[in-house]
Amino acid sequence: MLPVCAGLTTTSCCCRAGKQNKITITNDKGRLSKDEIERMVSDAEKYQAEDEEVRRKVEAKNALENYVYSLRNTLRDDKVRPLCCSTY
């Protein structure tokens, strides 16, 4: 689980000028709550198998398209065309 931090305080100092700045970073606006993060992780786990199946289908489609493109280019080659295609 991700830790939730109330705030981070840091100090910077310019030794030559003797200036010191202090800044506090807080997690109070526009951030995800612990419940929202847990829900997102739960949803990711729930849909993991479905996402994997979609990824597998997309990879198979891409492989088929690459094979067809390669075959088309081979058949258009002037050296191969007379050997397999009598219509040209």
Backbone hydrogen bonds in HBPLUS format (Angstrom, degrees):
<---DONOR---> <-ACCEPTOR-->    atom                        ^
c    i                          cat <-CA-CA->   ^        H-A-AA   ^      H-
h    n   atom  resd res      DA  || num        DHA   H-A  angle D-A-AA Bond
n    s   type  num  typ     dist DA aas  dist angle  dist       angle   num
A0008-LEU N   A0025-ILE O   2.72 MM  17  5.03 150.5  1.80 142.7 153.1     1
A0025-ILE N   A0008-LEU O   2.71 MM  17  5.03 162.8  1.74 150.3 154.4     2
A0010-THR N   A0023-ILE O   2.94 MM  13  5.60 164.1  1.97 164.0 169.3     3
A0023-ILE N   A0010-THR O   3.00 MM  13  5.60 165.6  2.02 161.7 166.2     4
A0012-SER N   A0021-ASN O   2.80 MM   9  5.22 162.6  1.83 152.0 158.1     5
A0021-ASN N   A0012-SER O   2.83 MM   9  5.22 159.8  1.87 148.5 155.5     6
A0014-CYS N   A0019-LYS O   2.83 MM   5  5.26 165.7  1.85 154.3 159.1     7
A0018-GLY N   A0014-CYS O   2.73 MM   4  5.59 131.2  1.96 148.1 163.7     8
A0037-ILE N   A0033-SER O   3.01 MM   4  6.32 159.0  2.06 153.7 159.0     9
A0038-GLU N   A0034-LYS O   2.98 MM   4  6.20 161.6  2.01 149.3 154.4    10
A0039-ARG N   A0035-ASP O   2.92 MM   4  6.11 153.2  1.99 145.5 152.8    11
A0040-MET N   A0036-GLU O   2.98 MM   4  6.20 156.6  2.04 146.4 152.4    12
A0041-VAL N   A0037-ILE O   2.98 MM   4  6.23 158.6  2.02 152.0 157.5    13
A0042-SER N   A0038-GLU O   2.93 MM   4  6.08 158.2  1.98 145.0 151.4    14
A0043-ASP N   A0039-ARG O   2.87 MM   4  6.09 159.2  1.91 149.9 155.3    15
A0044-ALA N   A0040-MET O   2.97 MM   4  6.14 155.8  2.03 144.3 151.0    16
A0045-GLU N   A0041-VAL O   3.00 MM   4  6.25 156.4  2.05 148.9 154.8    17
A0046-LYS N   A0042-SER O   2.89 MM   4  6.08 151.9  1.97 146.1 154.8    18
A0047-TYR N   A0043-ASP O   2.98 MM   4  6.15 153.3  2.05 151.7 156.8    19
A0048-GLN N   A0045-GLU O   3.47 MM   3  5.17 163.5  2.50  96.9 101.3    20
A0051-ASP N   A0047-TYR O   2.91 MM   4  6.08 162.6  1.94 156.7 161.7    21
A0052-GLU N   A0048-GLN O   2.96 MM   4  6.16 153.6  2.03 147.7 154.9    22
A0053-GLU N   A0049-ALA O   3.02 MM   4  6.28 153.7  2.09 146.9 153.4    23
A0054-VAL N   A0050-GLU O   3.03 MM   4  6.32 159.7  2.07 152.3 157.3    24
A0055-ARG N   A0051-ASP O   2.93 MM   4  6.14 158.6  1.98 147.7 153.9    25
A0056-ARG N   A0052-GLU O   2.92 MM   4  6.13 155.5  1.98 146.5 153.0    26
A0057-LYS N   A0053-GLU O   3.00 MM   4  6.26 156.9  2.06 148.2 153.9    27
A0058-VAL N   A0054-VAL O   2.96 MM   4  6.18 160.5  2.00 152.5 157.6    28
A0059-GLU N   A0055-ARG O   2.97 MM   4  6.17 160.0  2.01 149.4 154.8    29
A0060-ALA N   A0056-ARG O   3.00 MM   4  6.22 154.2  2.07 145.0 152.0    30
A0061-LYS N   A0057-LYS O   2.92 MM   4  6.14 158.6  1.96 149.5 155.3    31
A0062-ASN N   A0058-VAL O   2.93 MM   4  6.13 162.6  1.96 150.7 155.5    32
A0063-ALA N   A0059-GLU O   2.97 MM   4  6.15 153.8  2.04 144.4 151.5    33
A0064-LEU N   A0060-ALA O   2.99 MM   4  6.22 157.5  2.04 148.0 153.7    34
A0065-GLU N   A0061-LYS O   2.93 MM   4  6.18 163.9  1.96 153.8 158.0    35
A0066-ASN N   A0062-ASN O   2.95 MM   4  6.15 157.1  2.01 146.9 153.0    36
A0067-TYR N   A0063-ALA O   2.98 MM   4  6.20 154.2  2.05 145.6 152.6    37
A0068-VAL N   A0064-LEU O   2.92 MM   4  6.18 166.0  1.94 158.0 160.9    38
A0069-TYR N   A0065-GLU O   2.96 MM   4  6.08 161.7  1.99 148.7 154.0    39
A0070-SER N   A0066-ASN O   2.96 MM   4  6.10 158.6  2.01 144.8 150.8    40
A0071-LEU N   A0067-TYR O   2.87 MM   4  6.09 160.4  1.90 152.0 157.7    41
A0072-ARG N   A0068-VAL O   2.86 MM   4  6.03 161.6  1.90 151.0 156.0    42
A0073-ASN N   A0069-TYR O   3.03 MM   4  6.26 160.0  2.07 146.9 152.0    43
A0074-THR N   A0070-SER O   2.93 MM   4  6.17 150.0  2.02 145.8 154.6    44
A0075-LEU N   A0071-LEU O   2.92 MM   4  6.17 159.4  1.97 153.2 158.0    45
A0076-ARG N   A0072-ARG O   3.04 MM   4  6.25 134.8  2.25 141.2 153.3    46
A0077-ASP N   A0074-THR O   3.14 MM   3  5.23 151.0  2.23 101.4 110.3    47
A0080-VAL N   A0077-ASP O   3.12 MM   3  5.43 131.8  2.36 105.8 117.8    48
A0081-ARG N   A0077-ASP O   2.91 MM   4  5.96 164.2  1.94 166.2 171.1    49
A0083-LEU N   A0080-VAL O   2.93 MM   3  5.40 135.6  2.13 115.1 127.9    50
A0084-CYS N   A0081-ARG O   3.31 MM   3  5.65 141.7  2.46 107.7 116.8    51
A0085-CYS N   A0081-ARG O   2.93 MM   4  5.46 159.1  1.97 160.3 164.0    52
